[in-house]
Amino acid sequence: MKKFLLLFFIFLIPILLLTMIDNYFSKKSDLYIEKEVTTIISDILAESIEKNNVLNDTDNILNYKYNTDGKISSIYIDSTKTSKIISSMNLTLSKLLRDGTIEESVKDINMPLGMLVSRALFTTLGPDIKIEVLPVSSYQTDIYTNLVDYGINNSLFELYLKINIKVETIIPLKTSQIDYNTNLLLSSIVIQGEVPYYYYMGEGAIQSLPL
């Protein structure tokens, strides 16, 4: 019996080690880290956006012209308001990166060693592996539109502020970069019948989000 147990552990230990190494350098650890980082950044952004009133001036950001049938024939996007929103968001992001708010909030992320051994049974068991997260001084904001079918012979036109932040994560023997993306809805309208033209009277071309 003792010999059997000895042989069992002799074979089990290498298997566990190989499993841990494989999981450590696989997408499993990347997905865990990305989920944790994304959750924290989302909370920070939501709080900062509300605190700085970034999205307070969205009333009448979309303006419409109607045809003789009373249907919307064209949509105009208020470039003055979108420019103010982008400027305010950029200032907010710059401050968050400059004063270390994001870095301070994500510095205590740890990955349980157990999640590298099992997919379910031991995922919460320690000891923990410390994850160092370094916000890269790179972010981008832009205005995007999205148009989707909405019921019978209707379309939903949406206007978004898109935010991208690049974050670098470091764990022993491994680094990776996370592209954090989020879309904040600024305004939307349901359009009946034929899709109208829409215009963005600002700098650069306005882009459509992938359907």
C-alpha positions as CSV (number, residue, x, y, z in Angstrom):
1,M,0.0,0.0,0.0
2,K,2.8,2.4,0.9
3,K,4.5,1.6,-2.4
4,F,1.4,2.3,-4.3
5,L,0.9,5.7,-2.5
6,L,4.5,6.5,-3.2
7,L,4.2,5.7,-6.9
8,F,0.9,7.7,-7.0
9,F,2.5,10.8,-5.6
10,I,5.6,10.4,-7.8
11,F,3.3,10.5,-10.9
12,L,0.9,13.0,-9.4
13,I,3.4,15.8,-8.5
14,P,4.9,16.1,-12.1
15,I,1.4,16.1,-13.6
16,L,0.3,18.9,-11.2
17,L,3.4,20.9,-12.0
18,L,3.0,20.5,-15.7
19,T,-0.7,21.5,-15.4
20,M,0.2,24.6,-13.4
21,I,3.0,25.7,-15.8
22,D,0.6,25.1,-18.8
23,N,-2.2,27.1,-17.2
24,Y,0.2,29.8,-16.0
25,F,1.4,30.6,-19.5
26,S,-2.0,29.9,-21.2
27,K,-4.9,32.3,-21.8
28,K,-6.5,31.1,-18.5
29,S,-4.4,33.3,-16.4
30,D,-4.7,36.2,-18.9
31,L,-8.5,36.0,-18.9
32,Y,-8.5,36.0,-15.1
33,I,-6.3,39.1,-14.9
34,E,-8.2,40.9,-17.7
35,K,-11.5,40.3,-15.8
36,E,-10.1,41.7,-12.6
37,V,-8.5,44.7,-14.2
38,T,-11.5,45.5,-16.3
39,T,-13.9,45.4,-13.3
40,I,-11.7,47.8,-11.4
41,I,-11.2,50.2,-14.2
42,S,-14.9,50.2,-15.0
43,D,-15.7,51.1,-11.4
44,I,-13.1,53.9,-11.4
45,L,-14.4,55.4,-14.7
46,A,-18.0,55.3,-13.6
47,E,-17.2,57.1,-10.4
48,S,-15.0,59.7,-12.1
49,I,-17.5,60.3,-15.0
50,E,-20.2,61.0,-12.5
51,K,-18.0,63.1,-10.2
52,N,-16.8,65.3,-13.1
53,N,-20.2,65.5,-14.9
54,V,-18.6,64.3,-18.1
55,L,-21.9,63.2,-19.6
56,N,-24.2,65.9,-18.2
57,D,-24.6,67.9,-21.4
58,T,-26.2,65.3,-23.8
59,D,-29.6,66.9,-24.2
60,N,-30.4,67.6,-27.8
61,I,-27.0,66.2,-28.9
62,L,-29.0,64.7,-31.8
63,N,-31.1,67.0,-34.0
64,Y,-33.5,66.0,-36.7
65,K,-35.1,67.1,-39.9
66,Y,-38.5,65.7,-40.9
67,N,-40.0,65.2,-44.4
68,T,-43.5,65.9,-45.4
69,D,-44.7,62.6,-44.1
70,G,-43.5,63.5,-40.6
71,K,-40.6,61.0,-40.7
72,I,-37.0,61.7,-39.9
73,S,-35.1,62.5,-43.1
74,S,-31.8,63.5,-41.6
75,I,-29.9,63.5,-38.3
76,Y,-27.4,66.1,-37.2
77,I,-24.9,65.4,-34.5
78,D,-24.0,68.5,-32.4
79,S,-20.3,68.7,-32.8
80,T,-19.9,71.4,-30.1
81,K,-21.4,69.1,-27.5
82,T,-19.4,66.0,-28.6
83,S,-16.2,68.1,-28.6
84,K,-16.9,69.2,-25.0
85,I,-17.6,65.6,-23.9
86,I,-14.4,64.3,-25.5
87,S,-12.4,67.1,-24.0
88,S,-13.9,66.5,-20.5
89,M,-13.3,62.8,-20.8
90,N,-9.7,63.3,-21.9
91,L,-9.0,65.5,-18.9
92,T,-10.6,63.0,-16.6
93,L,-8.5,60.1,-18.1
94,S,-5.3,62.2,-18.0
95,K,-5.8,63.0,-14.3
96,L,-6.5,59.3,-13.4
97,L,-3.3,58.2,-15.1
98,R,-1.2,61.2,-13.9
99,D,-2.1,60.9,-10.2
100,G,-1.9,57.1,-10.1
101,T,-5.5,56.5,-9.3
102,I,-5.8,53.5,-11.6
103,E,-2.4,52.1,-10.6
104,E,-3.2,52.4,-6.9
105,S,-6.5,50.7,-7.3
106,V,-5.2,47.7,-9.2
107,K,-2.0,47.1,-7.3
108,D,-3.6,44.7,-4.9
109,I,-4.9,42.2,-7.5
110,N,-3.8,38.6,-6.7
111,M,-4.4,35.4,-8.5
112,P,-5.0,32.3,-6.4
113,L,-2.4,29.6,-7.2
114,G,-5.3,27.1,-7.0
115,M,-6.8,28.3,-10.2
116,L,-3.7,27.2,-12.1
117,V,-4.2,23.6,-10.8
118,S,-8.0,23.1,-11.4
119,R,-10.7,24.7,-13.5
120,A,-13.2,24.5,-10.6
121,L,-12.4,22.6,-7.5
122,F,-9.4,24.6,-6.1
123,T,-9.7,27.9,-7.9
124,T,-10.0,29.9,-4.7
125,L,-7.2,28.2,-2.8
126,G,-3.9,30.1,-2.2
127,P,-1.2,31.1,-1.8
128,D,-1.8,34.1,-4.1
129,I,0.4,35.3,-7.0
130,K,0.8,39.0,-6.9
131,I,-0.1,40.8,-10.1
132,E,1.6,44.1,-10.9
133,V,-0.5,46.3,-13.2
134,L,1.0,49.3,-14.9
135,P,-1.3,51.7,-16.8
136,V,0.4,52.7,-20.0
137,S,0.2,56.4,-20.7
138,S,-2.0,55.8,-23.7
139,Y,-5.7,56.3,-24.0
140,Q,-8.1,57.3,-26.8
141,T,-11.6,58.7,-26.9
142,D,-13.8,59.0,-30.0
143,I,-17.4,59.4,-31.1
144,Y,-19.1,56.4,-32.7
145,T,-22.5,55.6,-34.2
146,N,-24.4,52.4,-34.3
147,L,-27.4,51.5,-36.4
148,V,-29.4,48.3,-35.8
149,D,-32.7,46.8,-36.8
150,Y,-35.4,47.5,-34.2
151,G,-38.6,45.6,-34.8
152,I,-40.5,45.7,-38.0
153,N,-39.4,48.4,-40.4
154,N,-37.7,50.3,-37.7
155,S,-34.0,51.1,-36.9
156,L,-32.3,52.1,-33.7
157,F,-29.7,54.9,-34.1
158,E,-27.2,55.2,-31.2
159,L,-24.5,57.7,-30.5
160,Y,-21.6,56.5,-28.3
161,L,-18.5,57.8,-26.6
162,K,-15.8,55.1,-27.0
163,I,-12.9,54.9,-24.5
164,N,-9.8,52.8,-24.9
165,I,-7.1,52.5,-22.2
166,K,-4.0,50.4,-22.6
167,V,-2.8,48.6,-19.4
168,E,0.2,46.4,-19.0
169,T,0.1,43.5,-16.5
170,I,3.2,41.8,-15.0
171,I,3.4,38.5,-13.1
172,P,6.6,36.5,-12.6
173,L,8.1,35.5,-16.0
174,K,5.2,36.9,-17.9
175,T,3.9,40.3,-19.2
176,S,0.8,41.1,-21.2
177,Q,-1.1,44.1,-22.4
178,I,-4.8,44.6,-21.9
179,D,-6.8,46.9,-24.2
180,Y,-9.7,48.1,-22.1
181,N,-12.6,49.3,-24.2
182,T,-16.0,50.6,-23.2
183,N,-18.8,52.4,-25.1
184,L,-20.9,55.0,-23.2
185,L,-24.3,55.7,-24.7
186,L,-24.8,59.4,-25.3
187,S,-28.1,59.4,-27.1
188,S,-30.4,57.1,-29.2
189,I,-33.6,57.3,-31.3
190,V,-35.9,54.8,-32.9
191,I,-36.3,55.6,-36.6
192,Q,-39.4,54.5,-38.5
193,G,-39.1,53.5,-42.2
194,E,-36.1,54.3,-44.4
195,V,-32.8,55.1,-42.7
196,P,-32.0,58.8,-43.0
197,Y,-28.7,60.5,-43.7
198,Y,-26.8,61.6,-40.7
199,Y,-24.1,64.2,-40.4
200,Y,-21.3,64.9,-38.0
201,M,-20.2,68.5,-38.3
202,G,-16.8,68.1,-36.5
203,E,-13.2,67.1,-37.0
204,G,-12.6,63.7,-38.5
205,A,-15.0,61.1,-39.8
206,I,-17.5,59.6,-37.5
207,Q,-17.4,55.8,-37.5
208,S,-19.9,53.0,-37.1
209,L,-19.6,50.4,-34.4
210,P,-19.5,46.8,-35.8
211,L,-23.0,45.1,-35.8
